[in-house]
């Protein structure tokens, strides 16, 4: 996915797609929670 040319303004951003993929992994869920907390808390 990262190899394919993706526009920064496109809804399917590399970062967004990566987050979804990690959701499948048991540890990925925890990572997503941490990322959300970092985004919510400066």
Backbone as ProteinMPNN parsed JSONL, in Angstrom:
{"seq_chain_A": "XXXXXXXXXXXXXXXXXXXXXXXXXXXXXXXXXXXXXXXXXX", "coords_chain_A": {"N_chain_A": [[0.846, -1.205, 0.0], [1.938, 1.22, 0.831], [3.786, 1.529, -1.129], [2.353, 2.193, -3.384], [1.386, 5.104, -5.232], [-0.003, 7.623, -3.354], [-2.286, 10.244, -2.806], [-1.888, 12.986, -0.532], [-4.19, 14.292, 0.2], [-6.068, 12.437, -0.266], [-8.697, 10.239, 0.885], [-7.934, 7.698, 1.613], [-5.409, 7.542, 3.195], [-1.917, 6.647, 3.68], [-1.212, 6.394, 6.421], [-3.72, 6.119, 7.665], [-4.646, 3.734, 6.521], [-2.709, 1.967, 7.477], [-3.231, 1.984, 10.218], [-5.701, 0.687, 10.317], [-4.975, -1.858, 9.501], [-3.357, -2.721, 11.612], [-5.266, -3.017, 13.49], [-6.2, -5.581, 13.253], [-4.345, -7.141, 14.567], [-3.725, -8.413, 17.883], [-2.087, -6.894, 19.591], [-2.066, -4.604, 18.139], [-4.452, -3.264, 18.624], [-4.103, -2.128, 21.149], [-2.086, -0.366, 20.511], [-3.447, 1.371, 18.85], [-5.194, 2.517, 20.682], [-3.378, 3.907, 22.248], [-2.431, 5.714, 20.354], [-4.744, 7.17, 19.856], [-5.154, 8.357, 22.343], [-2.895, 9.949, 22.435], [-3.467, 11.703, 20.39], [-5.771, 12.894, 21.366], [-4.876, 13.919, 23.76], [-2.659, 16.487, 24.115]], "CA_chain_A": [[0.0, 0.0, 0.0], [2.81, 2.389, 0.936], [4.518, 1.642, -2.388], [1.478, 2.805, -4.386], [1.305, 6.569, -5.114], [-1.247, 8.052, -2.712], [-2.33, 11.692, -2.589], [-2.066, 13.335, 0.882], [-5.572, 14.723, 0.417], [-6.966, 11.301, -0.501], [-9.267, 9.683, 2.117], [-7.194, 6.484, 1.962], [-4.028, 7.923, 3.434], [-1.089, 5.521, 4.142], [-1.321, 6.287, 7.879], [-5.045, 5.597, 8.005], [-4.695, 2.329, 6.125], [-1.853, 1.211, 8.385], [-3.941, 1.845, 11.494], [-6.737, -0.334, 10.166], [-4.312, -3.157, 9.424], [-2.902, -3.079, 12.946], [-6.447, -3.368, 14.278], [-6.37, -7.032, 13.198], [-3.441, -7.759, 15.527], [-4.124, -8.187, 19.282], [-1.297, -5.786, 20.121], [-2.383, -3.415, 17.358], [-5.562, -2.541, 19.261], [-3.529, -1.306, 22.217], [-1.345, 0.721, 19.867], [-4.437, 2.341, 18.375], [-5.687, 3.233, 21.863], [-2.322, 4.851, 22.625], [-2.401, 6.775, 19.348], [-5.926, 8.013, 20.065], [-4.914, 9.15, 23.554], [-1.895, 10.965, 22.091], [-4.14, 12.71, 19.569], [-6.725, 13.62, 22.206], [-4.125, 14.642, 24.793], [-1.445, 17.093, 23.531]], "C_chain_A": [[0.876, 1.247, 0.0], [3.558, 2.607, -0.377], [3.68, 2.357, -3.451], [1.408, 4.314, -4.157], [-0.035, 7.001, -4.528], [-1.204, 9.548, -2.45], [-2.579, 11.985, -1.11], [-3.505, 13.732, 1.199], [-6.552, 13.569, 0.262], [-7.451, 10.726, 0.83], [-8.504, 8.444, 2.573], [-5.716, 6.827, 2.147], [-3.238, 6.72, 3.951], [-1.217, 5.307, 5.646], [-2.645, 5.664, 8.288], [-5.135, 4.119, 7.69], [-3.869, 1.472, 7.075], [-2.55, 0.968, 9.717], [-4.97, 0.738, 11.424], [-6.115, -1.725, 10.155], [-3.874, -3.624, 10.808], [-4.071, -3.523, 13.818], [-6.643, -4.884, 14.307], [-5.485, -7.734, 14.231], [-3.883, -7.443, 16.957], [-3.38, -6.998, 19.888], [-1.62, -4.492, 19.401], [-3.474, -2.58, 18.005], [-5.019, -1.611, 20.346], [-2.791, -0.116, 21.616], [-2.305, 1.797, 19.387], [-4.95, 3.167, 19.551], [-4.655, 4.296, 22.26], [-2.295, 6.022, 21.657], [-3.572, 7.724, 19.566], [-5.701, 8.915, 21.271], [-3.914, 10.262, 23.246], [-2.547, 12.079, 21.284], [-5.072, 13.555, 20.435], [-5.982, 14.466, 23.23], [-2.824, 15.173, 24.202], [-0.207, 16.821, 24.376]], "O_chain_A": [[0.609, 2.207, -0.723], [3.923, 3.736, -0.705], [4.224, 3.045, -4.315], [1.374, 4.76, -3.011], [-1.083, 6.772, -5.132], [-0.213, 10.067, -1.937], [-3.395, 11.309, -0.485], [-3.982, 13.537, 2.317], [-7.726, 13.694, 0.611], [-6.701, 10.723, 1.805], [-8.429, 8.162, 3.769], [-4.877, 6.436, 1.335], [-3.818, 5.849, 4.598], [-1.321, 4.168, 6.103], [-2.69, 4.789, 9.153], [-5.64, 3.336, 8.495], [-4.283, 0.371, 7.439], [-2.469, -0.125, 10.277], [-5.103, -0.058, 12.354], [-6.667, -2.661, 10.734], [-4.009, -4.802, 11.135], [-3.9, -4.297, 14.76], [-7.188, -5.419, 15.273], [-5.839, -8.808, 14.718], [-4.361, -6.341, 17.228], [-3.968, -6.193, 20.609], [-1.474, -3.408, 19.966], [-3.442, -1.351, 17.953], [-5.427, -0.454, 20.447], [-2.857, 0.998, 22.137], [-2.02, 2.989, 19.5], [-5.12, 4.38, 19.431], [-5.009, 5.434, 22.568], [-2.157, 7.175, 22.065], [-3.414, 8.941, 19.474], [-6.022, 10.103, 21.229], [-4.059, 11.384, 23.732], [-2.228, 13.255, 21.464], [-5.157, 14.771, 20.267], [-6.393, 15.585, 23.538], [-1.962, 14.381, 23.821], [0.888, 17.259, 24.026]]}, "name": "protein", "num_of_chains": 1, "seq": "XXXXXXXXXXXXXXXXXXXXXXXXXXXXXXXXXXXXXXXXXX"}
